[in-house]
């Protein structure tokens, strides 16, 4: 059984009032946290799906690796830039 005692002085009353958890802010914070977690899970699933669609290189490309290929100029690829998240 929890007894609720009256504050002895105004300072104690103020401290008690300030220490009470604001449930509305807590609910908002918790909802935002859940949204962030679910957003990250969806982003991960999308990333994995894209990786699976790309697939592995064809077997012919792996077998074609010979010494004469080393003399050719390698194909220059553009560096991939990462998209920034607008939620941060």
N, C-alpha and C positions, 0 to 999 in steps of 0.2 A: 504494500500500500504506500502510495506516494503522497506526502503531505505538501501542500502548496502554502508556503509562508508569505506573509505580506512583507514588502520591502521596508526596511528600517528607516531609510532616508531617501530623498529624491535621487541622489547619485546611484544608489543601488537599484532604484526603479528604472532609471535610464539605462544602466548596464543590462538589466534583465530584458528590457524592451529591444535593445539593439542586438542582443544575442539570440533572439528568436529567429528561426529559419524562415525566410520569406518563401512560402510555398509556391507562389506564382512564378518567381524568378527560378526556383529550383525546377519546376515543371518545364519552363522554357529551355533552361540549360540542358536538362535531360533529353528533351525532344530534339534539340540541336545535335546532341551527342549521338543519339540513335540515327539521325539522318546522315551524319558524317560517316558512321560505320557502314550503313547500308549503301551509301554512295561509293565508298571504297570497295565494297564487295562487288557491286555492279561494274565498276571500272576494271577490277581484276578479271571478272568473267569476260568482259568485252576484250580485254587484252589477250587472254588465253584463247578465246575464240578466233581472234585474228591470227595468232600464232599457228593454230591448228589448220586454218585455211591455207596458209602459205605452204605448209607441207615440207617434206625433205627434198633435197636436190635429186634429180633423176639419176638413176644408176648409170646411164650413158655418160653423164657429165663427170661422175666420179672415175669411171674407167678411162676417160679421155685425158687424164693428167699424164702427159709425157714430157720429155726434155725439150722437144721442139716448141712446146707451148710457152716455155720460159723466155724465149727470145722475143715473143710478141710483146707489144706494149700492153700493160694491164689497163683495163677499162677503168677510167676515173669515175667514181660515183660522187654525187653531191652528198655532203654530210647531212644526216638527218637531224632536224631540229625537233626538240620536244615541245609539244603544245603545253602552254601554261594553263593551269586550272583557274577559272574565274572565281572560285569559291574561297580562295585562301586570303 
